[in-house]
Amino acid sequence: MSTKDNIEYIKKELDSEEKFLESVIKAEKFYKKHKKKITALVVLVVIGFLGYVGYDMMKTHNLEVSNAAYNSLLQNPQDKEALQTLKNKNPKLYALYIYQKAIEKNDIEALQKIANGDDRVLGDLAKYHIAVIKKDSKALERYANNSDAILRDFAYLDSAYMDFMKDAIAVGRKKIENIDKSSTAYPYALLLGHYGAKVKK
């Protein structure tokens, strides 16, 4: 390597070092000027991260505790402590448990509370079961006429069955026509239609 090349190489090295020092000095000036903002931002990020991790850990803990309480209630429905734990740690699972027990016992009062509660899905199902337990054909019709009803087709089916039992075959058949062919209730509707034809004879 010639002396000229050496000098050029050294110049380039010095230029790059000079540029690096300039950028360091600029960064230092920027940091000194915005030190409080940068520190606050770092602190906020750390607090946010710790808050997220803490929330996630608490959520996982609550889920484990509520699952244990639910399993305990399945073994021993009289366990009041497990019931209270479930209510406090997982209100949705608690509502589902209460709904399940209300169905088992045909408990209209408990179902009515669920129907008037915050859980839209369980409330909808509770309304259906209240009408079925009461054998209330008109309530089933009202339920079925709601286009958002989850068990709409089954409500038509139950209401039609009640009509058939009262010998109101034509009314029952009209209700069966409302059941969608893709519904799981449709095969039962066909059987009921056949049964209704036999009753008519």
C-alpha positions as CSV (number, residue, x, y, z in Angstrom):
1,M,0.0,0.0,0.0
2,S,1.5,3.4,-1.0
3,T,1.8,6.4,1.2
4,K,-0.9,8.2,-0.8
5,D,-3.3,5.3,-0.1
6,N,-2.3,5.3,3.5
7,I,-3.1,9.0,3.8
8,E,-6.5,8.5,2.1
9,Y,-7.3,5.6,4.4
10,I,-6.4,7.6,7.5
11,K,-8.5,10.6,6.2
12,K,-11.5,8.3,5.7
13,E,-11.1,6.9,9.2
14,L,-10.8,10.3,10.7
15,D,-13.9,11.5,8.8
16,S,-16.0,8.5,10.0
17,E,-14.7,9.0,13.6
18,E,-15.6,12.7,13.4
19,K,-19.1,12.0,12.1
20,F,-19.5,9.4,14.9
21,L,-18.4,11.9,17.5
22,E,-20.8,14.5,16.0
23,S,-23.7,12.1,16.2
24,V,-22.8,11.3,19.8
25,I,-22.6,15.0,20.7
26,K,-26.0,15.6,19.0
27,A,-27.6,12.7,20.8
28,E,-26.1,13.9,24.1
29,K,-27.5,17.4,23.5
30,F,-30.9,16.0,22.5
31,Y,-30.9,13.8,25.6
32,K,-30.0,16.7,27.9
33,K,-32.7,18.9,26.3
34,H,-35.4,16.2,26.6
35,K,-34.1,14.3,29.6
36,K,-37.3,14.6,31.6
37,K,-39.6,13.6,28.7
38,I,-37.4,10.6,27.8
39,T,-37.2,9.5,31.5
40,A,-41.0,9.9,31.8
41,L,-41.6,7.9,28.6
42,V,-39.3,5.0,29.8
43,V,-41.0,5.0,33.2
44,L,-44.5,4.9,31.6
45,V,-43.4,2.0,29.3
46,V,-42.0,0.1,32.3
47,I,-45.2,0.7,34.4
48,G,-47.4,-0.2,31.4
49,F,-45.5,-3.5,30.9
50,L,-45.5,-4.4,34.6
51,G,-49.3,-3.5,34.7
52,Y,-50.0,-5.8,31.8
53,V,-47.9,-8.6,33.2
54,G,-49.6,-8.2,36.6
55,Y,-53.1,-8.1,35.1
56,D,-52.4,-11.2,33.0
57,M,-51.1,-13.1,36.1
58,M,-54.2,-12.0,38.1
59,K,-56.5,-13.1,35.3
60,T,-54.8,-16.5,35.1
61,H,-54.9,-16.9,38.9
62,N,-58.6,-16.0,38.9
63,L,-59.3,-18.5,36.1
64,E,-57.5,-21.3,38.0
65,V,-59.3,-20.5,41.3
66,S,-62.7,-20.3,39.6
67,N,-62.2,-23.6,37.7
68,A,-61.2,-25.3,41.0
69,A,-64.4,-23.8,42.7
70,Y,-66.5,-25.0,39.7
71,N,-65.1,-28.5,39.9
72,S,-65.7,-28.5,43.7
73,L,-69.3,-27.5,43.1
74,L,-69.8,-30.3,40.7
75,Q,-68.6,-32.7,43.4
76,N,-70.5,-31.0,46.2
77,P,-73.3,-28.6,45.2
78,Q,-73.7,-27.6,48.9
79,D,-70.2,-26.0,49.0
80,K,-71.1,-22.4,49.8
81,E,-67.5,-21.2,49.9
82,A,-66.8,-22.6,46.4
83,L,-70.1,-20.9,45.2
84,Q,-69.0,-17.5,46.6
85,T,-65.5,-17.9,45.2
86,L,-67.0,-18.7,41.8
87,K,-69.3,-15.7,42.0
88,N,-66.4,-13.3,42.9
89,K,-63.7,-14.7,40.6
90,N,-65.7,-15.6,37.5
91,P,-69.2,-14.1,37.3
92,K,-69.9,-15.6,33.8
93,L,-69.1,-19.2,34.9
94,Y,-71.1,-18.5,38.1
95,A,-74.1,-17.5,36.0
96,L,-73.7,-20.6,33.8
97,Y,-73.6,-22.8,36.9
98,I,-76.7,-21.2,38.4
99,Y,-78.4,-21.6,35.0
100,Q,-77.4,-25.3,34.8
101,K,-78.8,-26.0,38.3
102,A,-82.0,-24.0,37.6
103,I,-82.6,-26.2,34.5
104,E,-82.0,-29.4,36.6
105,K,-84.5,-28.3,39.3
106,N,-87.0,-26.6,36.9
107,D,-86.4,-23.5,39.1
108,I,-88.5,-20.8,37.4
109,E,-87.5,-18.2,40.0
110,A,-83.8,-18.7,39.4
111,L,-84.3,-18.8,35.6
112,Q,-86.3,-15.5,35.8
113,K,-83.3,-13.8,37.5
114,I,-81.1,-15.1,34.8
115,A,-83.5,-13.9,32.1
116,N,-83.4,-10.4,33.6
117,G,-79.7,-10.4,34.1
118,D,-76.8,-9.0,32.1
119,D,-75.8,-12.1,30.1
120,R,-77.8,-11.9,26.9
121,V,-77.2,-15.5,25.8
122,L,-78.1,-17.1,29.1
123,G,-81.0,-14.7,29.4
124,D,-82.4,-15.8,26.1
125,L,-82.0,-19.5,27.0
126,A,-83.7,-18.9,30.4
127,K,-86.7,-17.3,28.7
128,Y,-87.1,-20.4,26.5
129,H,-86.9,-22.8,29.4
130,I,-89.3,-20.8,31.6
131,A,-91.9,-21.1,28.8
132,V,-91.2,-24.8,28.4
133,I,-91.4,-25.5,32.1
134,K,-94.7,-23.6,32.4
135,K,-96.0,-25.2,29.2
136,D,-96.9,-21.7,28.1
137,S,-97.6,-22.0,24.3
138,K,-98.1,-18.2,24.0
139,A,-94.8,-17.4,25.7
140,L,-93.1,-19.9,23.3
141,E,-94.7,-18.2,20.4
142,R,-93.6,-14.7,21.6
143,Y,-90.1,-16.2,22.1
144,A,-90.1,-17.8,18.6
145,N,-91.3,-14.5,16.9
146,N,-88.1,-12.8,18.1
147,S,-85.7,-13.2,15.1
148,D,-82.7,-13.1,17.5
149,A,-83.9,-16.0,19.7
150,I,-81.3,-18.8,19.9
151,L,-83.8,-21.7,20.3
152,R,-86.4,-20.2,17.9
153,D,-87.0,-23.4,15.9
154,F,-87.3,-25.5,19.1
155,A,-89.8,-22.9,20.5
156,Y,-92.0,-23.4,17.4
157,L,-91.7,-27.1,17.8
158,D,-92.7,-27.1,21.4
159,S,-95.5,-24.7,20.8
160,A,-96.8,-26.9,17.9
161,Y,-96.6,-30.0,20.1
162,M,-98.8,-28.3,22.7
163,D,-101.3,-27.4,19.9
164,F,-101.3,-31.0,18.7
165,M,-102.0,-32.2,22.3
166,K,-105.0,-29.8,22.3
167,D,-106.2,-31.2,19.0
168,A,-105.4,-27.9,17.3
169,I,-103.6,-29.7,14.4
170,A,-103.9,-26.9,11.8
171,V,-102.5,-24.3,14.2
172,G,-99.6,-26.7,15.1
173,R,-98.8,-27.4,11.4
174,K,-98.6,-23.6,10.7
175,K,-96.0,-23.3,13.4
176,I,-94.0,-26.2,12.1
177,E,-93.8,-24.5,8.7
178,N,-91.7,-21.8,10.3
179,I,-88.9,-24.2,11.2
180,D,-85.9,-23.9,8.9
181,K,-85.0,-27.1,7.0
182,S,-81.4,-26.7,8.0
183,S,-82.3,-26.6,11.7
184,T,-81.6,-29.5,14.1
185,A,-85.3,-29.2,15.1
186,Y,-86.5,-30.0,11.5
187,P,-86.3,-33.8,11.7
188,Y,-88.4,-33.6,14.9
189,A,-90.8,-31.3,13.1
190,L,-91.3,-33.9,10.4
191,L,-92.0,-36.5,13.0
192,L,-94.4,-34.3,14.8
193,G,-96.2,-33.5,11.5
194,H,-96.5,-37.2,10.9
195,Y,-97.8,-37.7,14.4
196,G,-100.3,-34.9,13.9
197,A,-101.6,-36.5,10.8
198,K,-102.2,-39.7,12.7
199,V,-104.0,-37.9,15.5
200,K,-106.2,-36.2,12.9
201,K,-107.3,-39.7,11.6
